[in-house]
């Protein structure tokens, strides 16, 4: 298979992504001044965004990962790897590269709320509300986009393209 970006058009450049990450970090720092954060990263797509955001945030922080999987389209969600830190009484951020239907994110948010964090907020680089199936809204948004299939900066097409520093959309 060739490079999938041959079938795609540039959508958001690495420089634009960098500016969004810096702006999000500034908002989070303002809201959590002097507090320690625990950032939860759903694997795999969010790791690029998490790494850049963690470097941009000048606050004490811990990072943990969770891996969730939809058992079938529109069906149950299962936990492949749960968090390993105690979040009780802590300030927690879920770091998402994109919010689409919201099904997996709502499952994760509900799962984390059971652990009694002091606060729980959602940070997303891209928000695609046109695809939302459940009423879940992020607290911090880099950019709201139309219903487009995006690849790059952690987002993939059949596991390809996650490594692209820019974000692309399909030509058709």
Residue, then its C-alpha position, 0 to 999 in steps of 0.5 A: x500500500x502506498x502512502x495514504x496521504x497521496x489520496x488526501x488533501x492537507x487540512x491542518x498544518x503542524x504549525x496550526x496544531x502547535x498553536x492550538x496545543x499552546x492555546x489549550x495549555x494556556x487555558x488549562x494552566x489558567x484553570x488549574x494554576x498551582x494544581x497537579x494534573x493527572x492526564x489520561x490518554x486513551x490509546x492509541x490515537x491520542x498519544x501524539x496530542x498528549x505528548x505535545x500538550x504535556x510538554x506545553x503545560x507548566x504544571x505538575x502532572x502525571x500521565x496514565x493510559x487506558x485502552x478501550x475497544x468497541x466490541x461491535x459497532x454501536x455495541x458494548x465497550x470493553x477495557x483492554x487496559x485500565x488506568x493504573x493510578x489512583x485518581x480519587x481526589x485528583x484533578x483529571x483530564x481526559x486527553x482526546x485527539x478527536x471526539x466523534x460519536x462520543x460513545x467510547x469517551x462517555x464510557x471512559x468518563x463514566x468509568x473515571x467518575x466512579x473513582x471520585x476525582x476532585x474534577x474531571x474534564x475533557x480536552x480534545x484537539x478536534x471536536x466533530x459534533x455532527x457525528x455525536x451519538x451521545x450528549x457529551x461535550x469537551x471542556x477544552x477544544x482546539x478546533x471544531x470541525x465538520x463531519x470529515x474523515x481525518x488522518x494524521x497526528x495520531x488519527x489513522x486509516x486502518x492504522x496508517x497515517x498516525x505518524x503524519x505531523x499534519x492532518x489530512x482529509x480524503x480527496x473525495 
